[in-house]
């Protein structure tokens, strides 16, 4: 199945903002393959060394964390927010 995923990745190719849908196809294909071969993944998880498990966990958790909404207190206090608000005032745009 890894060869099928590699073939999908090569055929869809691309990267960056302009290729969002093709990246989505590759990612969803990887998730489908992972779901279909769940027992193999569990066997890998039990046998893999800790650094590799950490890398796999981080790779799976990062996209999930990006869909968690942050409270306004957090994203309004991030560094550089003041400069963004000042630039909005300069161009007369509404802040978001």
ChimeraX attribute file (.defattr): number of C-alpha atoms within 10 A of each C-alpha:
attribute: neighborCount
match mode: 1-to-1
recipient: residues
	/A:1	10
	/A:2	9
	/A:3	8
	/A:4	12
	/A:5	15
	/A:6	14
	/A:7	13
	/A:8	17
	/A:9	18
	/A:10	11
	/A:11	11
	/A:12	16
	/A:13	13
	/A:14	14
	/A:15	11
	/A:16	7
	/A:17	8
	/A:18	9
	/A:19	12
	/A:20	11
	/A:21	13
	/A:22	17
	/A:23	18
	/A:24	12
	/A:25	14
	/A:26	20
	/A:27	15
	/A:28	12
	/A:29	16
	/A:30	19
	/A:31	13
	/A:32	12
	/A:33	15
	/A:34	14
	/A:35	12
	/A:36	11
	/A:37	12
	/A:38	12
	/A:39	11
	/A:40	11
	/A:41	13
	/A:42	11
	/A:43	10
	/A:44	12
	/A:45	15
	/A:46	10
	/A:47	10
	/A:48	12
	/A:49	10
	/A:50	11
	/A:51	9
	/A:52	11
	/A:53	15
	/A:54	12
	/A:55	11
	/A:56	12
	/A:57	12
	/A:58	12
	/A:59	11
	/A:60	12
	/A:61	11
	/A:62	10
	/A:63	10
	/A:64	10
	/A:65	10
	/A:66	9
	/A:67	8
	/A:68	8
	/A:69	8
	/A:70	11
	/A:71	8
	/A:72	8
	/A:73	8
	/A:74	8
	/A:75	11
	/A:76	13
	/A:77	10
	/A:78	9
	/A:79	9
	/A:80	9
	/A:81	12
	/A:82	12
	/A:83	10
	/A:84	12
	/A:85	15
	/A:86	12
	/A:87	13
	/A:88	14
	/A:89	12
	/A:90	9
	/A:91	8
	/A:92	9
	/A:93	10
	/A:94	8
	/A:95	10
	/A:96	5
